[in-house]
Amino acid sequence: MSSGNDCQPQTLTKPALGEREAAELVDRVFGLKVSWIRSLPSYDDQNFHVRVAAEGADEYVLKITNSEDSQEPDLIEAQTQAMMFLSAEGFPSATPYRTKDGNIMSLESGGTRPGSKKYMVRLLTYLPGTPVAKITTNAQILYEIGRLAASVDKVLSEKFQHPSVKSLHRSQFIWNLANVPLLDQYIYALGQNKYRAVVEQVIEQFKGKVIPKLSSFRACINHGDLNDHNILVDCSSASLENPQYRVSGILDFSDMSYGYYVFEVAIAIMYMMIESPDPLSVGGHVLAGFESIVPLTAEERGALFLLVSGRFAQSLVIATHTALLYPENKEYLTITAKTGWKHLMTMFEVGQEAVENTWFETAQVYTHHAPA
């Protein structure tokens, strides 16, 4: 997701290269001949699945970063170095194929016309697997996703060191969960309806109950976007009735920033709710997995409901705003909206206390019966 490292409304920054142009880019920058290429859906960057004409038919993702984020090479460097670090630590993260000059990325012009925008280009290893959005989630994989979220943040915060890491202090980044109040400037996109009313309620409660507590939360580096399209899984059992999954890929580090452990679990809970037939139940399984690595404090637990609601609000409001800019990409941009509005409304109808009780009671069961 990304775009908008400041709080200004987005401008038209998404690359729009054709498949032939993208193939030529791979040849020119990375020295690889493309045998097959197809466009992948994306938020505001442009991605291509690429197979190169080499022994073993290696597969990659050509990632062309939007022109706004491309102006921050230190930030993209930090994200890419984090991916390389996590891969070295045993996480299923992509790694970059180096350019002909030996670099992990290259700033390239998006066209031949004078004044063409420049985009940062990377070629990342292709990770196999099925997006979580395409499976029917069960307690086992929800727990694993919670563990993953905590493990990624913990190892990044405790061991990842690189000069570019300071660029992850993105105080005005619209997707940082601390910045729910910045939604005020995008809310016009909703028009006047019941959805706008609940978002305004989320923002006001967030300002009053979450922002004053931030200093009591434990800080860390957040991946920031462990959604159901950014986590890949494969099935590790033959049982059709009770499939067991394992995480096979972690995608899209463009929302990385300094934040708090509780942000990551809230973001994971929100996105795991999207496709679930029983959305209010998933939070407890994700929370149990997260707390098996990083137990939350009482203050952090007390903020979970509004943090999950805040992420719903961010996703729904920014997507509505961005779809006005990119109407041709509306279907992808509004994936979350298909069920997201209904889930957010349900959370507020059921109420904070009842929702939290469901989550905490489910998580409590795992303290006595942790999964194998």
Secondary structure, DSSP 8 states (H G I E B T S, - for coil): ----SSSS---S------HHHHHHHIIIII---EEEEEEE--SSSEEEEEEESSTT--EEEEEE--TTGGG-HHHHHHHHHHHHHHHHTT--B--EE--TTS-S-EEEES-SSTT--EEEEEEEE---SEEGGGS---HHHHHHHHHHHHHHHHHHHHH---GGGGGG--TT-TTSGGGGGGGGGTGGGG-SSHHHHHHHHHHHHIIIIIGGGGGGS-EEEE-----TTTEEEEE----SSS--EEEEEE---TT-EEEEHHHHHHHHHHHHHTT-SSHHHHHHHHHHHHHTTS---HHHHHHHHHHHHHHHHHHHHHHHHHHHH-GGGHHHHTTTHHHHHHHHHHHHHH-HHHHHHHHHHHHHHHHHS---
